[in-house]
Each structure stands twice: as C-alpha cells, then as structure tokens.
Amino acid sequence: MKTIDLAYRTLYAELVQRSLDASFETDFSTAGNFVRVPVKGRDYWYFEETRPQKSRRYVGPAEDPEIAKRVATFKEIKNDLRSRRKLVSTLVRDAGLTAPDPFTGNVVEALEKAGLFRLRAVLIGTVAFQTYAGHLGVRLPGAALQTGDTDFAKFHSVSTEVDDSLPPVINVLKAVDSTFREIPHRSDAGRTTQYENASRYRIEFLTPNRGSDDHADHASLMPSLGGASAQPLRFLDFLIRDPVRTVLLHRSGVPVLVPSPERFAVHKLIVAARRERSAAAKREKDLAQASLLVEALDTTRRQDDLAFAFAEAWERGDAWREALRKGLSLLHPDRHDMVDLILGRALNGIGAQLEGFPMRLA
C-alpha cells in the first residue's frame, strides 16, 4: 500500500483544521457568547445569544480539547472558503484522494450545516471509509469506496442529554432534493429512521441497541435528531466510541466525525460475519474495507491502535469472539495471510493474551 507525500498529508491536516474552524464561524455569530453549563455531573459548552431573543445551543463536551480550543480562539476565526476549495482540488487532483460523489457530498454538507456533527452524530459506512485515505495518508482503491446510501449513528444517551436539536431532517434533505420522503418504520409506523429520494438514494439513522434483542426491531426516539428516530443495532457502540474528526473532500471541505479507522476495521469483520448469504456482495465489500484498513494501519505504523481495538472487541464476550473468528475466516485467501500476520504481530506488540484466539504467526 502506498502512502501519499508528506506535503499532501500536511495539506489534508490543514484542511481538517480550517474546515472545522469555518464551521464554527458559520454556526456561531460573533454577537453571541460561549457559556459552560453543568449537566448531570458533566460540563458542556453552549452558545448563547440574546438577540433577537435569548437562545442557547449545544456545542459539545467541555473536556473535548478541540471544542475548548475553538471556544478560546472563536473571535480569531476567519472564513476562507475559496482557499479551502483550492486545497480540496489539490488533494483530489494531485494527491489522488477520493472525493464523494457530488450528491452524497451535498447531503452530508447540508446535515453538517444543520448541526448534525456538532450534536455528536457520527458518519459511518462507506462514506466514512472514503475519508480514511486522507486521515491515514494512504491511497485506497476506488472499488471499495462506492456507495448508494449514507448512514449516521448516535448514542441514545447523547441525544437525550443534549438540550438542542437539528431542524426537521426532512426539511434539510428536501432542500437538497425535493423528492426525499420519510419511510415509515416497519414496526413503529409513526416513526422514521430512513429517508429515500426518487432515485432510491437512502439516508439512515442508527443507534446502539441499549437492551435485549427484544428492542432490536423498534425505532428509538432521538430528541436531538430533528424528528428522526434511529434503528438500534448490536455492536454499534463499539464502532462509534471515541470518533475522530476528519473532512469529506467536497467543495471547500465538510468537517465530519467518523469512527476511528481501527474500530471501523474490526467492526467490519463482525458485520461481514453477520451478513445473510443473500448479501454476498455487501459481505465482500465489508471484508475488502476491513483488510484494506488493516494494511493501512500497518503501513502507517498504527499497529498498536489496531491491536487494542481488536483486543477490546475480543474481550467483550462469546458472541463477539464468534463473529471475529468467522469474519477472519471469510477473508479472501490472498488477503487472509496478510491480515493474519499484521494482526498477530500487532497483538504481540502490546503483549495481548487473548483466550481462545486462533492466532497463526509467521
């Protein structure tokens, strides 16, 4: 796997920083102020305005260093839209990084401007995978980057604790494409977790399953999601814990939260193992993305990150171990040995002793 030049990696890091700075300028008028508010034993930043009427909007947890830094330097933020567009163009054209298709970019950008990531939702799936080339500084093959939908996930606890909400999601999506419609949930007809347009492009909101599997087929109310509910899924809490900030290479850069690449890779092995046989194409895509990220993490000397993520998943219990074993066994023969070697070496590097792990070390 080839890395991109240091100069381009530096440009990408600069774009991430400046895109997030610019999103703060868009979201928060310099006429207002940031205030620190305690909620259930934790402190959170809110943005308060007094004109035309007093209002308060959620910003993020006080312990998040990136949020705290931007609060401190808020008045110094400048909007450099044209300059950032040039950075995006250079990264796509010269560095060979992948941009999302324009429609996907427009959808994610609209939801970002509406406050989706400020309210701590996480972009997941293939659209998130598209950001890892720049984040890790490697080139990823295009076949693993294509998609026809966009998925977002959020912890239910976050949605209930945050005293703020998106505008109605359907209105945000209709501003991008007027044919978007709500799809009634299969078990809870009065709730919506998915939206679809006339071209069958689908947006879905997900949340970790907080209880028994009896809740798996019921939509969870999400107070901060602008009228949208979320579909509970097993194993999702592992994926979206401790997300990373990166940028989608669309227009002037869209700042997003995505799962850490090591959690994404391990989660994809689990997802592939749980796919029905009828979803063979999706399973192959899951396995391809997992193996590519394993290789990328090795190339960029992040083996410890991978090892700690894998060990955490392995120690979560029998169901997790079974899924990981099966996921590893499903890898294509020409990728299996590579993943086996990298993973085994990484686990050895952190001194992991995983009970029952069928490790084959070269």
C-alpha angles and dihedrals in degrees: 000000000000124000121216121245118280090242091060092045088054091049091051092051089049091050092051090052096045094044091054091046090051092049088057090053091050094047100043128047117218086233090074135064139227116242129189113230128187114225121179094335096316130093122233134184117239129180114230128199128180100192135106079001135338113278138161127206129192116247108171147285115313093230093060102106094204091055093045091050093053093046088055094049098034097122091053096057115116127191110237100172098154094048092051091051088058090051091052091048092050093049093050099039103035105022093042095231118155124252120201118251109275095252093052089047091052092050095049092044092052092050092045091053089048088059103258097140094036084061088053103254115151127224108228138173128043095332088060090046089058090066096056096078090066095035093054097030097238137115115250122196116255097232091073093049103063123106143159099205143039127225132197130188135196138174112252090223091058092050093052097043097049111089094211139069144200118255111260106307093218090058092050091051095044089056086062096040122001092210094069112118137179117257111214113235114256094235103024106044093185093059133071128208097158136051126193136186131211091272091057092250105155135207118195134185119209137183134188114269104252099192143012124332087262086083095048095094097047126085117242118227110239110194095194097050100084098251096323123121124204134234112238116232134183119241092019095111089065092053100051099038112114098002123194130234116241140141138254110226095235124128105317094350128283114230111223142169114235134172116273108267093241092054090045091054095049093044091052090058089054094046092049090053092053097048118114116245089248089065096061094136092053090046091054090050091051091051093046092052092046094051093044092053092046088054092044092051089051093048092051093046096248095128092127091058090053093046095050092048092049092046092050091053093045092053093053093086148274097307090054093047093050091051093048093048091050093045092053091047091053094059115115111263092245090056100035097076092046093051091043092053095045095045094046092049091047093051090048088051093062094038093245116178105195114185111232096002109150094221118175111192123197 
